Amino acid sequence: MEENFLFCKQLETTTTGEDLFKLADSFIKEENLRWDHCFSVCSDGAPVMLGARQGFTARVKQVNPAVIVVECLLNSVMEDVIQIVNFIQSSALNSRLFNQMCSDMGSEYEHLLYYSAVR
């Protein structure tokens, strides 16, 4: 099995599920592809993607009911990482223990960078 990035285009105005579907559908048609060859859609879990009636995946399922929708695991992993980093940074003791653990393991890095969410 091989996974490839399909395309990347900018939405000029609104970003509804319908807008996303129209953009993807126009690309599929321009490239002479077929929705029935689309096996799976990966989503970040946003409502615009997963809306039951008007989300992008709902529109894809209208043209290909066999499509499997999966949520990107990277988002879940990042949430866990953020919680762990915040826990370590929440107290001086946690930070010192983390630094000591890294040192004991011979890690190249012994300090955490602060995380800041950007949208």
NURO-165691 format. One line per 3 residues: number of its first residue (from 1); for each residue x, y, z of C-alpha. Coordinates in steps of 0.25 Angstrom, whole numbers, always signed. Layout:
NURO-165691
NUM) X:Y:Z ~ ...;
end
This chain:
NURO-165691
1) +0:+0:+0 ~ +5:+14:-3 ~ +0:+27:+2;
4) +2:+40:-6 ~ -2:+54:-4 ~ -13:+57:-14;
7) -13:+72:-16 ~ -13:+86:-8 ~ -21:+98:-13;
10) -25:+110:-5 ~ -40:+113:-2 ~ -42:+128:-5;
13) -54:+132:+3 ~ -62:+122:+12 ~ -57:+108:+17;
16) -70:+100:+18 ~ -71:+85:+16 ~ -78:+89:+3;
19) -66:+98:-1 ~ -56:+87:+2 ~ -64:+77:-6;
22) -66:+86:-18 ~ -51:+89:-18 ~ -47:+74:-17;
25) -58:+70:-27 ~ -53:+80:-37 ~ -39:+74:-35;
28) -44:+60:-37 ~ -51:+63:-50 ~ -39:+72:-55;
31) -30:+60:-53 ~ -39:+50:-59 ~ -40:+42:-46;
34) -52:+35:-40 ~ -58:+36:-26 ~ -61:+21:-26;
37) -46:+19:-26 ~ -44:+28:-13 ~ -43:+18:-2;
40) -41:+27:+10 ~ -42:+41:+15 ~ -33:+45:+26;
43) -38:+57:+35 ~ -34:+66:+46 ~ -47:+64:+53;
46) -52:+78:+51 ~ -67:+79:+49 ~ -66:+85:+35;
49) -59:+72:+32 ~ -68:+62:+40 ~ -82:+69:+39;
52) -93:+58:+38 ~ -100:+65:+27 ~ -92:+77:+21;
55) -78:+73:+25 ~ -67:+69:+15 ~ -67:+54:+18;
58) -83:+54:+17 ~ -82:+60:+3 ~ -71:+50:-1;
61) -80:+38:+5 ~ -91:+43:-4 ~ -83:+41:-17;
64) -75:+28:-11 ~ -83:+22:+1 ~ -71:+12:+2;
67) -61:+22:+7 ~ -55:+20:+20 ~ -53:+32:+29;
70) -41:+32:+38 ~ -36:+43:+48 ~ -22:+47:+47;
73) -15:+41:+59 ~ -4:+52:+59 ~ -15:+62:+65;
76) -17:+52:+77 ~ -2:+49:+79 ~ +0:+65:+79;
79) -11:+66:+90 ~ -4:+56:+98 ~ +10:+62:+96;
82) +5:+76:+100 ~ -1:+71:+113 ~ +12:+64:+116;
85) +20:+76:+113 ~ +11:+85:+121 ~ +11:+76:+133;
88) +27:+76:+133 ~ +27:+91:+131 ~ +16:+93:+142;
91) +26:+92:+154 ~ +41:+94:+156 ~ +42:+80:+162;
94) +36:+74:+150 ~ +46:+82:+141 ~ +58:+78:+150;
97) +54:+63:+150 ~ +52:+63:+135 ~ +66:+70:+133;
100) +72:+59:+142 ~ +65:+48:+135 ~ +70:+53:+121;
103) +84:+55:+127 ~ +84:+41:+132 ~ +80:+35:+119;
106) +91:+43:+112 ~ +81:+51:+104 ~ +86:+62:+94;
109) +75:+71:+100 ~ +71:+73:+114 ~ +61:+84:+113;
112) +47:+85:+107 ~ +43:+96:+98 ~ +30:+103:+101;
115) +18:+100:+92 ~ +9:+110:+86 ~ -3:+106:+78;
118) -4:+114:+65 ~ -16:+113:+56;
end
